[in-house]
Amino acid sequence: MAYFDQTFFHTPRFGAGTFLSRVLDTPFDRRSRDIARRIADLRALSDAELAARGLSRGDIVRHVLLTRRG
């Protein structure tokens, strides 16, 4: 399974373009943003915090893609 990490793109939070894109969102778009956010959140943790969760930096993407959130 491949995943293209787009966390380096900056997307504005407000504006007409953002509003229009949110109106036309698909479930895939929302899931993709959620995956990117969860990966960024885990990458922001220290190595010790990741180890406490049983993860290493190399496991982050796999962990996010293979676990479901509520």
Contacts in CASP RR format, 6 or more apart in sequence:
PFRMAT RR
TARGET T0000
AUTHOR 0000-0000-0000
METHOD contacts of the structure
MODEL  1
MAYFDQTFFHTPRFGAGTFLSRVLDTPFDRRSRDIARRIADLRALSDAEL
AARGLSRGDIVRHVLLTRRG
1 65 0 8 1.000
3 35 0 8 1.000
3 61 0 8 1.000
3 65 0 8 1.000
5 36 0 8 1.000
5 39 0 8 1.000
5 61 0 8 1.000
6 36 0 8 1.000
7 36 0 8 1.000
7 39 0 8 1.000
7 40 0 8 1.000
7 43 0 8 1.000
11 18 0 8 1.000
12 18 0 8 1.000
21 29 0 8 1.000
34 69 0 8 1.000
35 64 0 8 1.000
35 65 0 8 1.000
38 64 0 8 1.000
38 69 0 8 1.000
39 60 0 8 1.000
39 61 0 8 1.000
39 64 0 8 1.000
42 50 0 8 1.000
42 55 0 8 1.000
42 60 0 8 1.000
42 63 0 8 1.000
42 64 0 8 1.000
43 57 0 8 1.000
43 60 0 8 1.000
45 53 0 8 1.000
47 56 0 8 1.000
47 57 0 8 1.000
50 56 0 8 1.000
50 57 0 8 1.000
50 60 0 8 1.000
55 63 0 8 1.000
END
